[in-house]
Amino acid sequence: MLSYRLTLPEGPPTAVVIAVHGLVESAACLEATFPDWVSTGWAVLALDLRGHGNSPRWSDEDLQRHPGDVMVQDVLETFGAPELRVLGRLPALYYGHSAGGAVAAAVAAATLQHGNGAFVPAGVLLEDPFWRLPVTPFQERSVAESAHAHLIDVQSRTASERRAIRKREWPTWSAAEILRSCQAQEDCDPRVVLNGNVIPATPWPNLVAGLTDSSVPVLIVTGTVRTGITDEHQRIALAGGARVEVFEGASHFVRRDMEDRFMRTAGSFFTASLAGTAPAARPQLPLPSGM
């Protein structure tokens, strides 16, 4: 079972937001989203992926499996916790950032296939999800090795040095965001970063098309600076029936760069998804062959 943070509204929740963080982050890194969603009457279930936050570390055996698929299975198994089962009856709104976006999309698709009616997605919101082109679940070794070296260096520093480094990297972030991010770096298992294969094995265009074909609206939010989602990603996502909204000037961390706009967009999308009125971009172009 994964570690998680469950935040409940004052009254009975009308939906549950499943929130999944990115690589080298944690459930705590998503705290800024909780008040808006809880005040709307939704429960928020934010999970620490394996090797992050307070969740179990990676074993040698599990690292030999495909980590992205292990992460998906971890989330699905955590849904079975007795204290969470009642939430599984509610409409589920999935939100994931970066690698967590890739995992969230795969988990949402898996709940449709399981057929037990638990945590079935009403809408899926992905913040600059970590997807590769050409489509593959594998990371480039040089990228993984560079990220691992950076994390090892950061973990060797003092807390104040980590905060200073993070502030130089992302000068517009609030002090609270810096603190949460630095704690997540300290808590992260470096071995999963070195492995790097955190994209689920099912090709992501298939996941997008499978969700939208099941009438689950998918919204991808990205920026224009240091992002992972490219114009080609956007074209494929649109062809698969997703919507794409680009925040001009935002980075890979769209929410942190433009929090007010992001939360308005997320709230409107989730509300429309629950009402069955979220507009979907139907496929206009064929998906590339071989995916």
N, C-alpha and C positions, 0 to 999 in steps of 0.2 A: 504494500500500500504506500502511496505517496503521501507526503506531508501536504497539508492544504490549509487555507484560511477561508472560513465560511462566515460571511457577513449577512445578517438577516434584517429585513425591514421591520418596522414596529408592528405591522399587522401581518396577516397571512400573505406570503409572497404569491404573486400572480405569474411569475416566470423566474427562471434561474439563468444567470449569466455565467458561462464557463469561461474563465479567463486563463490564458496560457502565455507565460512569459517567453522571452527569447533566450538564446545561448548566453551563458555567463550572467544571467539575471535571476530573478526569483519572484515568487508570488508577492512578496512585499514591495517589489518594484512597481507593481500595478496599483498600489494603495490609492493613488490620486483619483482613480476612476470609481472607487467604491461609493463615495457619498452620493454622487449624482444618480447612480443606478439603484442604490438602496432607497433613496428618497422617492423614486418612481414606483416603488413597491416590488422590486425584483431582488431576489437573493443573489449574492455573488459568491461563486465558488472559484477561488484562485488556487492553482496547484503549483507546487514545487516539482519540476521535472526531475527525474533521476539524476543524481550528481549535482543537484542545485539546492540551495536553501537547506532545509532540514530533512530532505528526502534521502533514502538510501544511496550509498555510493555505488559505483560501477564495479562489478566483479570482472575478472579476466574472462570468464565464460560468457558473460553478457556482452562484453565488448567484441567478442568474436561473432556474435550475432549482429544483425544490422541495427545500430543504435536508434535510428529513426523509427523503426518498427517496434523496438522494445519500448520506446517512449509512448507510442500509441497504445500498446497493450497495457502498460502501466496505468494510463488514465482510465481505460475501460475497466480494469480490475478495481481501481479505486472507486469508481461509480457504484460498485457492489457493496461498499461499506454500509453496515446496517443503518447508521445515522444519516446516510445520504439517500437512501432508497426512496424516501418520501418526496425528495426533490426531483427524482427521476420521473415523476408523474406530471411535472410541470413542463410547459413549453421551454425549450432550451435555446438560449441565444449564445452563440459561440464567438469569442473574441480571442485572437492570437496575434502576437507580434513576432516578426522575423522567423526564427526556427519554430517558435510557438505557433505561428500562423500556419506553417506547414503541418505541424502536429494537429492543431485544432481542426483543420479541414479534413484530415484523414480520420480523426475520431468522429467528427460529425457524420461523415460518409459511412463509417462502420456501424454507427447506431441505426442507420436506416437498413443495413443489411442484416442485423441481428434479429430484428423482428419481434423483440420483447417489449417494445413501446417505451423504453426508458431513455431519458435524455435525448429524445428525438429533436433534431434541430428545426427551429422556426426561422432562423436566419444565421448567417455566418459572416462575420466582419473580420477581415484580415489586414493588419497594418504592415505594409511592406514585407510580405511573407518571403521566407528564405527558400527560393526555388531556383534551380540551375537551368541554364541553356548552354548547349543542347540539353534536353530533358534527361536528367540522371539523378539518382539518389546519393551519388558519391561526391565527396569534396575533393578539390585539388589539393594535393599533398603540400605544396608550397604555402597555400593559404592556411591550412590547418596548422602547419608547423610554425608559421609566423604568429598566428593567434595564440598558440600554446606558449611560445617564447614570451610574448607580451604578458600573458596571464601569470606565468611563473615569475617574471620580473616584478609585476605589480604585487603579487602575494608576498614577495620578499621585503616589501617596503613597510614602513610604519603607517599607522592609520592616517596621520596628517599628510604624509607623502602621497598616499593613495588619493586622498581628497584633492590635493594640489594637481596631481596628474590628470584626474578626471575633469577638473575644472578647466585645465588648459585644453583638453580634448573637446569639451562641450561647454563653452563659456556661458551659454544662455540658460543652462539648466538651473533650477532652484537649488538652494542648499539642501532641502529635504530629498530631492531627487539624487543629488550627488551622494549623500549619505547612504541612501538605500542601494544605489548602484555599487558603491565601494564595499558595502557589507556583502552583497551578492558575489562580487569578485573574490572576496576572502573565502566565502563558503563553497565556491565552485570546485568540483573535481576536475583537475587539469586533464585527466586521461581522456575524457569524452571530447574535450576541445582538440586534443591531438589527433584523435580518431576522426572527428569532423563529420562523419556520415550520419547527420541528424535529420536528413530529409527522408520521410517515409518512402518505401520502395514503390508503391503504386504511383504511376506517373501523374504528376499534379494536374495536367490538362484533363485527364480522365476523372479525377476527383471533382474538379470544378463542374464539368459537364454532367457527372452523375448527380451532384447536388441539385443543379438547376433543372435537370430533367425530372427530378422528384419534386419540383415546385418549391425548392428551398432557395430563397434569394441569397446571393453572394455579393458582397461589396468589398472591393480591394481598394485600400487607401494607400497612396504613396506620395512621395515628394519629388523634388527635382535636383537635390544635392546629395551626393554620396549615398544613393539608394541602391537597392538590389533589384527592384522591379524596373525593367527597361521598356522601351517602346514595343519591342517584340513580345515580351511577357504580356503587356497590355493587350496587344492584338490577339494573342492566343486566348487570354482570359475572356475577352469580349466575344470571341468566336464560340467559346464554351458557355456563354449565357450569363457571365458575371457582369456586374457594373464596376467601373473603375473611376475613382475620383482622385485627381492630382492636386496636391497642395503646393502651389508655386512657392519655392524658397525653402520648403521643409526638407529635412534630411531623412535618413533611414528611421530616425526616431520622431515620427510625425507628431505623435501625441505630445511629447515633451516640448517640441518646437512651437506647436500651435494648439495648445491644450483646449482653449475655449472653443475654437472652431471644430476641433476633433470631437469633443464631447457633444457638441450640438449635432454633428453629423452622425455620430454613433447613436445618440438617443433617438433621433428622427428615424434612422434606419431600423433600429430594433422595434420601435413603436409601430412602424408601418409593417414590419415583418410579422408581428404578433396579430395585427389586424388583417393580414393577408392582402395588404395594399402596396407593399414595397415593389416599385417598378423593377422589372428584370430586363436585362439586355439580351434579347434572343440572338442566337447565332446568325451571323451574317456572312461569315467566311468559313470555309472548311478547316478543320484542325489539320496541322501538318501531318503528313504520313509518317508512319513508323513510331507513333507515340502510343 
